[in-house]
Amino acid sequence: MRDFAGLEEFVRERMRRTRLPGVSLALVQGDEVLYARGFGFRDLEKKLSATPSTAYGIGSITKSFTAIGILQLQEEGKLSLEDPVEKFLPLRIRPFGEPIRIWHLLTHTAGIPALAYAEAELRWEQGTGGRPLALATVEDFVAWLNAAEDWVEAKPGTRWFYLNEGYILLGGIIAKLSGLSYADYVRKRILEPLGMGNTGFLGEEFAELATPYVVPAEGQPRPGKIRPIPIGSDGALVSTALDLAKYLGMWLRRGAPLLRPESYAEAVRPRVPMPAEPRWPEPVGPASYALGLSVQRFFGRTLVGHGGSVLVYTAHIGFVPEEGVGVAVLANGSGYPMAQFAQAALALLLGEPLERLPFVRLEAVSERILGVYGTYRDTMRATLRPRGGTVELVVEDREAPLTVVLALEEVGEGEVRFRALLGERTLPVVVRLGDPPELLYERYKLRRVAPLP
């Protein structure tokens, strides 16, 4: 029997750091649930614990369900992935004169940069910014895209730009060709065959729904709001760790009973590189996008998955086909990345040490280097502090502190190398991992004099 104590400590510690209220997680091998449990609270005020049956919004994991629907319709001869979208919807926009085809929407390669409808609506709803856009029907979204002709950036099929609106159109095509609403199609053709009885859509009733939370940079999490998302084919599903375990079982059976083997192969075939990530001397490769799923190398195997966020809920699924294992992790807030929880869990299942994961190494190094630094005899001070997944350097000045964002270049045995952008020039920044750590920045050498407050 596997020991999951290390994983449990990993999850608890990172929940503590980021103040995530609750997390639910399930690990599967084939059709068997190896491990499932909840951490923290599904409701902070009532002190109700999170469990494997707690329901959370799963955001853009919904896109893989939409991709399944499109592939099922192709199997039935109702469409082809090569069909122009304008065959089914009055889409007039043609980036660089080329029609947008169904597979372009599935792979986020329509050539249109993100128009941020979802970001605007979600932030407005949670009171953190954004604005309402009154996009309620497929026709509204078609008009929204048609008006973006002068925003196109690439020929269709050539470059990855994540486009939520494209998946809304795919939901419209599913509804048009099936005669069902998108939600009813997903229930009838995906959820019911897999026995996912605790999965539905935002705004519906659930036996054990997690309270959604806005988790600010400082202060206590506060309850957020949830409402239905129009059409919903880009990110409206709600599910549980145990139901997503059933969904992962389907993928580990190469799509059975929902897809034929050739459709499964289409779904997981890498089609376009996603934006480059830092190159680590580690066994976790950069990702490519398939059909509603991402694909990358992971400890010499293939990792397929997708994440999701509606700000007050976050989630991630991942599976390794060669080993027949998968993971689902969900939370009622934004904080520690769910993808990193998923990778840690899968590394454990594969017998790989967590310390080999790039983000774990970076976290360990960050704990050693973040803090307040001083020059010779404390004539000047600067602070290294975290910022949105990277690090920033702040040179102290009461009137005009200088803030420089550092891009990570390399984590070595004895030092960490960054690069700073200062005006039109870039500048190497080095932190030596001594006791105390030393910072080499521009003309200055500084030593750490205190940890972060």
C-alpha positions as CSV (number, residue, x, y, z in Angstrom):
1,M,0.0,0.0,0.0
2,R,1.4,3.4,-1.0
3,D,2.2,6.0,1.7
4,F,0.6,9.3,0.9
5,A,1.8,11.2,4.0
6,G,4.4,13.1,1.9
7,L,1.7,14.3,-0.5
8,E,-0.6,15.3,2.3
9,E,2.1,17.4,3.9
10,F,3.0,18.9,0.6
11,V,-0.7,20.0,0.0
12,R,-1.2,21.2,3.6
13,E,1.9,23.4,3.6
14,R,1.1,25.1,0.3
15,M,-2.5,25.7,1.3
16,R,-1.1,27.4,4.4
17,R,1.2,29.6,2.4
18,T,-1.4,30.7,-0.1
19,R,-4.5,30.6,2.3
20,L,-6.5,28.3,0.1
21,P,-9.7,27.4,2.0
22,G,-10.2,23.9,0.7
23,V,-8.8,21.3,-1.6
24,S,-10.1,17.9,-2.8
25,L,-7.9,15.4,-4.6
26,A,-8.2,12.0,-6.1
27,L,-5.6,9.6,-7.6
28,V,-6.6,6.9,-10.0
29,Q,-5.0,3.9,-11.6
30,G,-7.1,2.6,-14.4
31,D,-10.6,2.4,-13.1
32,E,-9.5,2.2,-9.5
33,V,-9.4,5.2,-7.1
34,L,-6.1,4.7,-5.2
35,Y,-6.6,7.7,-2.9
36,A,-9.1,10.4,-2.4
37,R,-9.5,13.0,0.4
38,G,-10.3,16.6,1.2
39,F,-8.1,19.2,2.9
40,G,-9.3,22.2,4.7
41,F,-12.8,23.6,4.5
42,R,-15.5,23.7,1.9
43,D,-17.1,26.4,4.1
44,L,-15.0,28.5,6.4
45,E,-17.8,30.2,8.3
46,K,-19.6,26.9,9.1
47,K,-16.4,25.0,9.4
48,L,-17.5,22.3,7.0
49,S,-14.7,20.1,5.9
50,A,-13.8,19.5,2.2
51,T,-14.3,15.9,1.1
52,P,-13.7,13.9,-2.1
53,S,-17.5,14.5,-2.8
54,T,-17.3,18.2,-2.5
55,A,-18.3,20.0,-5.7
56,Y,-16.3,22.9,-7.2
57,G,-16.3,24.8,-10.5
58,I,-13.8,23.2,-12.8
59,G,-13.5,26.1,-15.2
60,S,-11.7,25.3,-18.5
61,I,-11.4,21.6,-17.8
62,T,-14.9,21.9,-19.4
63,K,-13.1,22.5,-22.7
64,S,-12.1,18.8,-22.9
65,F,-15.8,17.9,-22.5
66,T,-16.6,20.2,-25.4
67,A,-13.8,18.6,-27.5
68,I,-15.4,15.2,-26.8
69,G,-18.7,16.4,-28.1
70,I,-17.2,17.7,-31.3
71,L,-15.4,14.4,-31.9
72,Q,-18.6,12.5,-31.2
73,L,-20.4,14.5,-33.9
74,Q,-17.5,13.9,-36.3
75,E,-17.8,10.1,-35.7
76,E,-21.5,10.5,-36.6
77,G,-20.7,12.2,-39.8
78,K,-22.3,15.5,-38.8
79,L,-19.2,17.5,-39.2
80,S,-15.4,17.4,-39.9
81,L,-12.7,19.0,-37.9
82,E,-11.7,20.6,-41.2
83,D,-15.1,22.2,-41.7
84,P,-15.0,26.1,-41.7
85,V,-16.9,27.4,-38.7
86,E,-18.9,29.7,-41.0
87,K,-20.5,26.5,-42.4
88,F,-22.5,26.3,-39.1
89,L,-22.5,29.8,-37.7
90,P,-22.5,33.3,-39.3
91,L,-18.8,33.9,-38.5
92,R,-17.4,36.4,-41.0
93,I,-14.0,37.1,-39.6
94,R,-11.2,35.6,-41.7
95,P,-7.7,36.2,-40.3
96,F,-5.4,37.1,-43.2
97,G,-8.1,35.9,-45.6
98,E,-8.2,32.4,-44.2
99,P,-11.4,30.7,-42.9
100,I,-11.4,29.6,-39.2
101,R,-11.9,25.8,-39.1
102,I,-13.3,23.8,-36.2
103,W,-9.9,22.4,-35.3
104,H,-8.6,25.9,-35.1
105,L,-11.1,26.7,-32.3
106,L,-10.3,23.4,-30.6
107,T,-6.6,24.2,-30.5
108,H,-6.8,27.9,-29.8
109,T,-5.2,28.7,-33.2
110,A,-7.9,30.9,-34.8
111,G,-5.3,33.6,-35.0
112,I,-7.3,35.9,-32.7
113,P,-5.6,36.9,-29.4
114,A,-7.7,36.5,-26.3
115,L,-10.4,39.1,-26.2
116,A,-10.8,38.6,-22.5
117,Y,-14.6,38.4,-22.2
118,A,-14.4,35.8,-19.4
119,E,-11.8,37.9,-17.5
120,A,-14.0,40.9,-17.7
121,E,-17.2,39.1,-16.6
122,L,-15.6,37.1,-13.8
123,R,-13.8,40.0,-12.3
124,W,-16.9,42.2,-12.5
125,E,-18.9,39.4,-10.7
126,Q,-16.3,39.1,-7.9
127,G,-15.9,42.9,-7.5
128,T,-12.2,42.8,-8.4
129,G,-12.4,44.8,-11.7
130,G,-13.6,44.0,-15.2
131,R,-17.0,45.0,-16.6
132,P,-20.2,43.4,-17.8
133,L,-20.4,42.7,-21.5
134,A,-24.0,41.4,-22.0
135,L,-22.9,38.5,-24.1
136,A,-25.8,36.0,-23.6
137,T,-26.2,33.9,-26.7
138,V,-24.1,32.2,-29.4
139,E,-25.2,35.0,-31.7
140,D,-23.8,37.6,-29.3
141,F,-20.4,35.8,-29.3
142,V,-20.3,35.5,-33.1
143,A,-20.9,39.3,-33.4
144,W,-18.3,39.9,-30.7
145,L,-15.7,38.0,-32.8
146,N,-16.8,39.4,-36.1
147,A,-16.1,42.9,-34.8
148,A,-12.5,42.0,-33.9
149,E,-11.2,41.9,-37.5
150,D,-8.5,44.4,-36.7
151,W,-7.3,42.4,-33.7
152,V,-6.1,39.3,-35.6
153,E,-2.5,38.4,-35.2
154,A,-1.8,35.2,-37.2
155,K,-3.1,33.0,-39.9
156,P,-5.4,30.2,-38.5
157,G,-3.5,27.1,-37.4
158,T,-0.2,28.8,-37.0
159,R,0.0,30.3,-33.5
160,W,-1.6,29.5,-30.1
161,F,-3.8,32.2,-28.6
162,Y,-6.1,31.0,-25.8
163,L,-9.6,32.0,-26.9
164,N,-12.5,31.3,-24.6
165,E,-14.9,32.7,-27.2
166,G,-13.9,30.0,-29.6
167,Y,-15.1,27.3,-27.3
168,I,-18.4,29.2,-26.9
169,L,-18.8,28.8,-30.7
170,L,-18.0,25.1,-30.4
171,G,-20.8,24.8,-27.9
172,G,-23.1,26.5,-30.3
173,I,-22.2,24.0,-33.1
174,I,-22.8,21.1,-30.7
175,A,-26.3,22.5,-29.9
176,K,-27.1,23.2,-33.5
177,L,-26.2,19.8,-34.8
178,S,-27.5,17.7,-31.9
179,G,-30.8,19.5,-31.3
180,L,-29.9,19.7,-27.6
181,S,-28.6,22.6,-25.5
182,Y,-24.9,22.3,-24.7
183,A,-25.7,21.4,-21.1
184,D,-28.2,18.7,-22.0
185,Y,-25.8,17.2,-24.6
186,V,-23.0,16.9,-22.0
187,R,-25.4,15.3,-19.5
188,K,-26.8,12.8,-22.0
189,R,-23.7,12.0,-24.0
190,I,-20.9,12.3,-21.4
191,L,-22.0,12.5,-17.8
192,E,-24.7,9.8,-17.8
193,P,-22.6,7.1,-19.6
194,L,-19.7,7.7,-17.2
195,G,-22.0,7.7,-14.1
196,M,-20.9,11.2,-13.1
197,G,-24.0,11.9,-11.1
198,N,-22.5,14.7,-9.0
199,T,-21.4,16.8,-12.0
200,G,-23.4,19.6,-13.5
201,F,-23.2,23.3,-14.2
202,L,-22.7,26.6,-12.3
203,G,-25.9,27.8,-10.9
204,E,-27.4,24.3,-10.3
205,E,-28.0,22.6,-6.9
206,F,-25.4,20.2,-5.5
207,A,-25.4,18.1,-2.4
208,E,-22.0,19.3,-1.2
209,L,-21.1,22.5,-3.0
210,A,-18.0,24.3,-1.8
211,T,-18.4,28.0,-0.9
212,P,-16.4,30.0,-3.5
213,Y,-13.8,32.4,-2.1
214,V,-11.9,35.4,-3.3
215,V,-8.4,35.1,-1.8
216,P,-6.8,38.6,-1.7
217,A,-3.0,39.1,-1.6
218,E,-3.5,40.2,2.0
219,G,-6.2,39.6,4.5
220,Q,-8.8,36.9,4.9
221,P,-10.6,35.0,2.1
222,R,-14.1,36.4,1.5
223,P,-17.0,34.6,0.0
224,G,-17.4,35.1,-3.7
225,K,-20.3,34.8,-6.1
226,I,-21.2,32.1,-8.6
227,R,-23.7,32.3,-11.4
228,P,-24.4,30.5,-14.6
229,I,-22.1,31.1,-17.5
230,P,-23.8,31.7,-20.8
231,I,-23.6,28.6,-23.1
232,G,-21.0,27.2,-20.7
233,S,-18.9,25.3,-23.2
234,D,-15.8,27.2,-22.2
235,G,-15.8,26.7,-18.5
236,A,-19.2,26.2,-16.7
237,L,-19.0,22.7,-15.4
238,V,-19.0,21.8,-11.7
239,S,-17.7,18.5,-10.5
240,T,-16.1,16.5,-7.6
241,A,-12.8,14.7,-7.2
242,L,-14.5,11.3,-7.3
243,D,-16.5,12.2,-10.5
244,L,-13.4,13.4,-12.2
245,A,-11.8,10.1,-11.3
246,K,-14.4,8.5,-13.4
247,Y,-13.7,10.9,-16.2
248,L,-10.0,10.2,-16.0
249,G,-10.8,6.4,-16.2
250,M,-12.4,7.1,-19.6
251,W,-9.2,8.8,-20.8
252,L,-7.1,5.9,-19.5
253,R,-9.3,3.5,-21.4
254,R,-8.4,5.5,-24.6
255,G,-11.8,7.2,-24.7
256,A,-14.1,4.2,-24.1
257,P,-17.1,4.2,-24.0
258,L,-17.4,7.8,-25.3
259,L,-14.9,7.9,-28.2
260,R,-13.5,5.5,-30.8
261,P,-9.7,4.8,-30.5
262,E,-9.0,7.0,-33.6
263,S,-10.9,9.9,-32.0
264,Y,-8.9,9.5,-28.8
265,A,-5.7,9.6,-30.8
266,E,-7.0,12.9,-32.4
267,A,-7.8,14.3,-28.9
268,V,-4.4,13.8,-27.4
269,R,-2.2,14.5,-30.5
270,P,0.0,17.6,-29.9
271,R,-0.8,20.2,-32.5
272,V,0.7,23.5,-31.6
273,P,3.4,24.6,-29.1
274,M,2.2,26.6,-26.1
275,P,4.2,29.7,-25.0
276,A,7.7,28.7,-24.0
277,E,8.4,28.0,-20.4
278,P,11.8,28.3,-18.7
279,R,14.2,25.5,-19.9
280,W,15.1,23.4,-16.9
281,P,17.7,20.6,-16.8
282,E,14.8,18.6,-15.6
283,P,12.4,15.9,-16.9
284,V,9.4,18.2,-17.3
285,G,9.1,19.5,-20.9
286,P,7.3,22.4,-22.5
287,A,3.7,21.9,-23.3
288,S,1.8,21.6,-26.6
289,Y,-1.9,21.9,-27.1
290,A,-4.1,19.1,-28.5
291,L,-7.9,19.2,-28.6
292,G,-9.0,20.7,-25.3
293,L,-6.0,19.2,-23.6
294,S,-2.3,20.0,-23.2
295,V,0.5,17.4,-23.7
296,Q,4.1,17.5,-22.4
297,R,6.9,15.2,-21.4
298,F,7.0,14.2,-17.7
299,F,9.8,12.0,-16.3
300,G,10.2,10.3,-19.6
301,R,6.5,9.7,-20.1
302,T,3.6,11.7,-21.5
303,L,1.5,14.0,-19.3
304,V,-1.9,15.0,-20.7
305,G,-4.2,17.4,-18.9
306,H,-5.9,20.7,-18.5
307,G,-6.5,23.3,-15.8
308,G,-9.4,25.5,-15.0
309,S,-10.2,28.7,-13.1
310,V,-13.3,30.9,-12.5
311,L,-11.2,32.9,-9.9
312,V,-13.2,31.5,-6.9
313,Y,-12.7,27.9,-8.0
314,T,-9.6,26.3,-9.5
315,A,-9.0,22.8,-10.7
316,H,-6.7,20.5,-12.7
317,I,-6.7,17.0,-14.2
318,G,-3.7,15.1,-15.5
319,F,-3.1,11.6,-16.7
320,V,-0.1,9.6,-17.8
321,P,-1.3,7.1,-20.5
322,E,1.8,4.9,-20.4
323,E,1.4,4.2,-16.7
324,G,-2.4,4.3,-16.6
325,V,-2.5,6.8,-13.7
326,G,-4.2,10.1,-13.3
327,V,-5.1,12.9,-10.8
328,A,-7.9,15.4,-10.2
329,V,-7.5,18.3,-7.8
330,L,-9.9,21.1,-7.1
331,A,-10.1,24.1,-4.8
332,N,-12.5,26.8,-3.7
333,G,-10.2,29.7,-4.4
334,S,-7.1,30.9,-6.3
335,G,-3.8,30.4,-4.7
336,Y,-1.2,27.6,-5.1
337,P,-1.4,26.3,-8.8
338,M,-3.5,23.2,-9.1
339,A,-1.2,22.0,-11.9
340,Q,1.7,21.8,-9.4
341,F,-0.4,19.9,-6.9
342,A,-1.3,17.5,-9.8
343,Q,2.4,17.1,-10.9
344,A,3.5,16.4,-7.3
345,A,0.8,13.7,-6.9
346,L,1.7,12.1,-10.2
347,A,5.4,12.1,-9.4
348,L,4.6,10.2,-6.2
349,L,2.6,7.6,-8.2
350,L,5.5,7.2,-10.6
351,G,8.0,6.8,-7.8
352,E,9.9,10.0,-8.7
353,P,11.2,12.2,-5.9
354,L,9.3,15.5,-5.5
355,E,12.7,17.3,-5.4
356,R,13.1,16.7,-9.1
357,L,10.1,18.8,-10.0
358,P,11.3,22.2,-11.2
359,F,8.8,24.2,-9.2
360,V,9.7,22.3,-6.0
361,R,13.4,23.2,-6.6
362,L,12.5,26.8,-7.2
363,E,10.3,27.0,-4.1
364,A,13.2,25.6,-2.0
365,V,15.6,28.1,-3.5
366,S,13.1,30.9,-3.0
367,E,12.9,30.2,0.7
368,R,16.7,30.6,0.9
369,I,17.1,33.8,-1.2
370,L,14.0,35.9,-0.5
371,G,14.5,38.6,2.1
372,V,16.1,42.0,2.8
373,Y,19.7,42.6,1.6
374,G,22.2,45.3,2.5
375,T,25.3,46.7,1.0
376,Y,28.6,47.3,2.8
377,R,27.9,48.7,6.3
378,D,24.2,48.8,5.3
379,T,24.6,51.9,3.2
380,M,21.7,50.8,0.9
381,R,19.0,48.1,1.2
382,A,17.1,46.1,-1.3
383,T,14.4,43.4,-1.0
384,L,13.9,40.2,-3.0
385,R,10.3,39.2,-2.8
386,P,7.8,37.0,-4.7
387,R,5.6,38.5,-7.4
388,G,3.1,36.5,-9.4
389,G,5.2,33.3,-9.8
390,T,8.5,35.2,-10.3
391,V,10.7,37.4,-8.2
392,E,11.1,41.2,-8.0
393,L,13.9,43.3,-6.6
394,V,12.9,46.5,-4.8
395,V,15.7,49.0,-4.0
396,E,14.6,51.1,-1.0
397,D,13.9,54.8,-1.3
398,R,11.2,56.6,0.7
399,E,10.1,58.8,-2.2
400,A,10.8,56.6,-5.3
401,P,11.7,53.0,-4.7
402,L,13.0,51.2,-7.7
403,T,11.2,47.9,-8.6
404,V,12.8,45.5,-11.1
405,V,11.2,42.3,-12.2
406,L,13.6,39.4,-12.5
407,A,13.3,36.6,-15.1
408,L,14.7,33.3,-13.9
409,E,17.5,32.0,-16.1
410,E,19.1,29.1,-14.2
411,V,19.2,27.4,-10.8
412,G,22.6,26.0,-10.2
413,E,24.2,24.2,-7.3
414,G,25.7,27.3,-5.8
415,E,23.8,30.2,-7.3
416,V,20.6,31.4,-9.0
417,R,20.8,33.5,-12.1
418,F,18.2,36.0,-13.1
419,R,18.0,38.7,-15.8
420,A,16.6,42.1,-15.2
421,L,15.2,44.5,-17.8
422,L,16.3,48.1,-17.2
423,G,15.1,50.4,-19.9
424,E,16.6,49.3,-23.2
425,R,19.2,47.0,-21.6
426,T,19.1,43.7,-19.8
427,L,21.3,43.1,-16.7
428,P,22.4,39.8,-15.2
429,V,21.5,39.4,-11.5
430,V,23.1,36.6,-9.5
431,V,22.2,35.3,-6.0
432,R,24.9,33.2,-4.4
433,L,23.5,30.5,-2.1
434,G,25.8,31.1,0.8
435,D,25.2,31.7,4.5
436,P,24.1,34.4,4.2
437,P,23.1,34.6,0.6
438,E,24.8,37.3,-1.5
439,L,23.2,39.4,-4.3
440,L,25.1,40.8,-7.2
441,Y,23.1,43.5,-8.9
442,E,24.4,46.1,-11.3
443,R,27.4,47.7,-9.5
444,Y,26.3,46.5,-6.1
445,K,27.0,43.5,-3.8
446,L,24.5,42.9,-1.0
447,R,24.2,40.3,1.7
448,R,20.9,39.2,3.2
449,V,20.4,40.8,6.6
450,A,16.8,39.6,7.3
451,P,14.1,37.3,5.9
452,L,10.9,38.6,4.5
453,P,8.6,40.1,7.1
